[in-house]
Amino acid sequence: MVLTCDYADPPFHAPYTAVLIRLTTAGTLIDERVLASAFSSVSPKAILTGPDQSVHVIGNYSEHPDSVCGFFHYRCTPEGTVQDSTFIPAPSALNSYVENATFLEDGTIIIGGTLGYTSENAVEYFQLIKITELGEVITRYSVGMSGFNIQITRDVMPYRDGLLVSTENFPEIPGQYHRFSSDLDLLGEWDGQAPHPDPLNPLDSILKAAMTLIPTGANGYLVGGAFLVPNDQYSSAVYLADSAGTTLKAFVPHSAYYHDHSALFETIAAIDSATFWFLSWENIHLVGTSIPYEPEEPDVLHVYKLDHELNVLCEFRLDGFSDSTHYFPTRIKTSPDGGFVILGAKKDMTDANATMQAWAQKFDASDCIVGIEDHKSPMPAVIYPNPGSTGFEVVLSGQMPSVGQLTLHDARGVLVIEAMFSGSMGRVDCTDLPNGLYLYRITDRFGQLVATGRWVKQ
C-alpha cells in the first residue's frame, strides 16, 4: 500500500487530496482508491495492518480549510473493500496533525496526534486517542503548552504493557518521552538527555524530526532522529536508552556535508529482534517554509544496518549527485524479505521545470554491503548535471577552501574556461562551448589540487 497527498501553497487553498494505491511487490499498479470526498482536506500519515489483516489508514481531516478539523480512520480489506471510514473531530481546534499510530496487544489503536488552537497555525497540544478497530473513540489524553511553546507528537509504540510516546518541544526542552498505561494514564515522563561523542559539538537531546522508537530487550528502547548543535548545524543520530531514560550509547554518522538530517517521519525500522535499519539524509539544502520544500542541489541517502548495541553491520549509499537527483525521504520500512523500502519524493535536478514526484523504491538486503566506503571521506568535489547542456554546478565536500579556482580544458588540452569562486559551491556557465568532452581541475587559493574530473556537454 502507498499513500499520496497533494499540497498547494497559499493563497491557493484547494483541498488536500489523498489516494490509497495498491501495488504488487514488483511495483505494478493494482488499483487506486480516493480516501475522502473532493471537498475534503485529507493528509494520510500511517498505514497499519490489523490482526485480521485488515488495512487501517490514519491521518488528518477537515471538510474544508475553515471547518472543524480532526483525525480520520479508514479501514478496508487487503483487497480494497471499504469496511468503515470515521472522522474524529477536535472541537475548537484550528489545525490537526498526525505523525504515527500503533496497535496495542488488545487490538485497539493509538493515534499520536497534535492540535493547534491559534490563528498562527502553530500546533500547541499533543493528543493521544485510543480507538477500536472500527474507529470508535475509547478515551483521549491531551497535554498543552502555554506561550510560544509548542509540543508535537512524534512516535508512539507499545512499551512495558502500555505505551511510550516521544514528543518534540520547542523552543525549550527539545525532546521528551512519556510512558502511559494501555488506558492512557500517564505513568512517567523524562527528557531525552544524551552526551555527544564529539566534545566539540555537545548535544543535549534529539531536537526534531522523526524521533522514531523501537523497543529492545530489558524494557529499553532505541530512538532515531535529528539534533541541532550550537552552530545551527543539523545531524542525524540513533540512541540506545534504558527504561529509566538514561542514554547508554549513541551512533552519530558524521558526514563531510554541513547539514545532515533524518528521514522526516520514520528514520529507523526494525528488521528482527536484534537488528534494524537507520536512514540518514546527508547534505540538506532546502528552501521554503513547509512541504513541499524546494531543493537547491542533489543529496545523499545513507542506510545503515545496526544491531541493538549500535554496531554497524553493513551500509548502503544512494548518491543523488551521481544521477543529478534530490531525494526527499519521509520513511524507511523493512520489507518481508529482510530488505528495505525508502518512501518519500524526488526531483530531477537537470530539469528546471521539474517538480517533486512521489517516490518509493525497494532495495534488497544484499544491497547493504560491509565496508562499502568510508562515509567520513566522500568525494572531494561533485559536479552536476553530468552530462549537461548549459553548464554545471560545483559542490565541494570536506575541508572547504575559502577561495577556489576551476579551469576547464577541452579534449585537446586547450584552456576554455577559468573561473574563481568562494565557499563550497559555484556554477560554471558553458553555454557558448561546443558539445564534447571537457576536463576540469579545481585548486584552492594556495594552488593545491582539490579535485579533477571529466564533464560532458551534450
WOWOTA-V19244 format. One record per residue. N is the residue number from 0. PSI is psi as a letter, one per 30 degrees, with the letter a starting at -180 (NA if undefined). BURIAL is b if it has 24 or more other ideal C-beta (glycine too) atoms within 12 Angstrom, else e. Layout:
N:PSI:BURIAL ; N:PSI:BURIAL
This chain:
0:k:b ; 1:k:b ; 2:k:b ; 3:l:b ; 4:k:b ; 5:k:b ; 6:l:b ; 7:k:e ; 8:k:e ; 9:l:e ; 10:g:e ; 11:j:e ; 12:h:e ; 13:l:e ; 14:k:b ; 15:k:b ; 16:l:b ; 17:k:b ; 18:k:b ; 19:j:b ; 20:k:b ; 21:k:b ; 22:l:e ; 23:l:e ; 24:f:e ; 25:f:e ; 26:g:e ; 27:k:e ; 28:k:e ; 29:e:e ; 30:l:e ; 31:k:e ; 32:k:b ; 33:k:b ; 34:f:b ; 35:l:b ; 36:l:e ; 37:f:e ; 38:g:e ; 39:k:b ; 40:j:b ; 41:k:b ; 42:j:b ; 43:k:b ; 44:f:b ; 45:k:b ; 46:k:b ; 47:k:b ; 48:k:e ; 49:l:b ; 50:f:e ; 51:g:e ; 52:g:e ; 53:l:b ; 54:k:b ; 55:k:b ; 56:k:b ; 57:k:b ; 58:a:b ; 59:l:b ; 60:k:b ; 61:l:b ; 62:e:e ; 63:l:e ; 64:f:e ; 65:g:e ; 66:l:e ; 67:k:e ; 68:l:b ; 69:b:b ; 70:l:b ; 71:l:b ; 72:k:b ; 73:k:b ; 74:k:b ; 75:l:b ; 76:l:e ; 77:f:e ; 78:f:e ; 79:g:b ; 80:k:e ; 81:k:e ; 82:e:e ; 83:l:e ; 84:k:b ; 85:k:b ; 86:k:b ; 87:j:b ; 88:l:e ; 89:j:b ; 90:k:e ; 91:f:e ; 92:k:b ; 93:f:b ; 94:l:b ; 95:l:b ; 96:k:b ; 97:k:b ; 98:e:b ; 99:l:b ; 100:l:b ; 101:l:b ; 102:k:b ; 103:l:b ; 104:f:e ; 105:g:e ; 106:f:e ; 107:l:b ; 108:k:b ; 109:k:b ; 110:k:b ; 111:j:b ; 112:l:b ; 113:k:b ; 114:k:b ; 115:k:b ; 116:g:b ; 117:l:e ; 118:f:e ; 119:g:e ; 120:g:e ; 121:k:b ; 122:k:b ; 123:f:b ; 124:k:b ; 125:k:b ; 126:k:b ; 127:k:b ; 128:k:b ; 129:k:b ; 130:l:b ; 131:l:b ; 132:f:b ; 133:g:e ; 134:g:b ; 135:k:e ; 136:k:b ; 137:e:b ; 138:l:e ; 139:l:b ; 140:k:b ; 141:k:b ; 142:k:b ; 143:l:e ; 144:l:b ; 145:l:e ; 146:b:e ; 147:g:e ; 148:k:b ; 149:l:b ; 150:j:b ; 151:k:b ; 152:k:b ; 153:e:b ; 154:l:b ; 155:k:b ; 156:k:b ; 157:k:b ; 158:j:b ; 159:h:e ; 160:g:e ; 161:b:b ; 162:k:b ; 163:k:b ; 164:k:b ; 165:k:b ; 166:k:b ; 167:k:b ; 168:k:b ; 169:k:b ; 170:g:e ; 171:c:e ; 172:j:e ; 173:e:b ; 174:k:b ; 175:l:b ; 176:k:b ; 177:k:b ; 178:k:b ; 179:l:b ; 180:l:b ; 181:f:b ; 182:g:e ; 183:h:b ; 184:k:e ; 185:k:e ; 186:f:e ; 187:l:e ; 188:l:e ; 189:l:b ; 190:l:b ; 191:h:b ; 192:k:b ; 193:k:b ; 194:l:e ; 195:k:b ; 196:f:e ; 197:j:e ; 198:f:e ; 199:f:e ; 200:i:e ; 201:k:e ; 202:k:b ; 203:f:e ; 204:l:b ; 205:k:b ; 206:e:b ; 207:a:b ; 208:b:b ; 209:e:b ; 210:h:b ; 211:k:b ; 212:k:b ; 213:k:b ; 214:l:b ; 215:a:b ; 216:l:e ; 217:h:e ; 218:g:e ; 219:a:b ; 220:l:b ; 221:k:b ; 222:k:b ; 223:k:b ; 224:a:b ; 225:k:b ; 226:l:b ; 227:k:b ; 228:l:b ; 229:f:e ; 230:g:e ; 231:g:e ; 232:k:b ; 233:l:b ; 234:l:b ; 235:l:b ; 236:l:b ; 237:k:b ; 238:k:b ; 239:k:b ; 240:l:b ; 241:a:e ; 242:f:e ; 243:f:e ; 244:g:b ; 245:k:e ; 246:k:b ; 247:e:b ; 248:l:b ; 249:k:b ; 250:j:b ; 251:j:b ; 252:i:b ; 253:k:b ; 254:l:b ; 255:f:b ; 256:l:b ; 257:e:b ; 258:j:b ; 259:l:b ; 260:a:b ; 261:l:b ; 262:k:b ; 263:e:b ; 264:e:b ; 265:j:b ; 266:f:b ; 267:l:b ; 268:k:b ; 269:k:b ; 270:e:b ; 271:a:e ; 272:f:e ; 273:f:e ; 274:l:b ; 275:l:b ; 276:k:b ; 277:k:b ; 278:j:b ; 279:k:b ; 280:j:b ; 281:k:b ; 282:i:b ; 283:j:b ; 284:j:b ; 285:k:b ; 286:l:e ; 287:l:e ; 288:f:e ; 289:l:e ; 290:k:e ; 291:k:b ; 292:l:b ; 293:k:e ; 294:l:b ; 295:f:e ; 296:l:b ; 297:l:b ; 298:a:b ; 299:k:b ; 300:k:b ; 301:j:b ; 302:k:b ; 303:k:b ; 304:j:b ; 305:l:b ; 306:a:b ; 307:f:b ; 308:g:e ; 309:g:b ; 310:k:e ; 311:j:b ; 312:e:b ; 313:l:b ; 314:l:b ; 315:k:b ; 316:k:b ; 317:j:b ; 318:j:b ; 319:f:b ; 320:e:b ; 321:f:e ; 322:g:e ; 323:h:b ; 324:k:b ; 325:k:b ; 326:k:b ; 327:i:b ; 328:k:b ; 329:e:b ; 330:l:b ; 331:k:b ; 332:k:b ; 333:k:b ; 334:l:e ; 335:f:e ; 336:g:e ; 337:f:b ; 338:a:b ; 339:l:b ; 340:k:b ; 341:k:b ; 342:k:b ; 343:b:b ; 344:l:b ; 345:l:b ; 346:k:b ; 347:j:e ; 348:f:b ; 349:f:b ; 350:j:e ; 351:f:e ; 352:g:e ; 353:l:e ; 354:l:e ; 355:k:b ; 356:k:e ; 357:k:e ; 358:k:b ; 359:k:b ; 360:k:b ; 361:k:b ; 362:k:b ; 363:l:e ; 364:e:b ; 365:f:e ; 366:f:b ; 367:j:b ; 368:k:e ; 369:k:e ; 370:h:e ; 371:e:e ; 372:l:e ; 373:j:e ; 374:f:b ; 375:f:e ; 376:i:e ; 377:l:b ; 378:k:b ; 379:f:b ; 380:k:b ; 381:k:b ; 382:k:b ; 383:l:b ; 384:l:b ; 385:j:b ; 386:l:e ; 387:l:b ; 388:e:e ; 389:f:e ; 390:a:b ; 391:l:b ; 392:k:b ; 393:k:b ; 394:k:b ; 395:k:b ; 396:l:b ; 397:b:e ; 398:j:e ; 399:k:b ; 400:k:b ; 401:e:e ; 402:k:e ; 403:l:b ; 404:k:b ; 405:k:b ; 406:k:b ; 407:k:b ; 408:k:e ; 409:a:e ; 410:f:e ; 411:f:e ; 412:g:e ; 413:k:e ; 414:k:e ; 415:f:b ; 416:k:b ; 417:k:e ; 418:k:b ; 419:k:e ; 420:l:b ; 421:l:e ; 422:a:e ; 423:f:b ; 424:l:b ; 425:l:b ; 426:k:e ; 427:k:b ; 428:j:e ; 429:g:b ; 430:e:e ; 431:f:e ; 432:k:b ; 433:l:e ; 434:k:e ; 435:a:e ; 436:k:e ; 437:l:b ; 438:k:b ; 439:l:b ; 440:k:b ; 441:k:b ; 442:l:b ; 443:a:b ; 444:f:e ; 445:g:e ; 446:g:e ; 447:k:e ; 448:k:e ; 449:e:b ; 450:l:b ; 451:l:e ; 452:a:b ; 453:k:e ; 454:k:b ; 455:k:b ; 456:k:b ; 457:NA:e
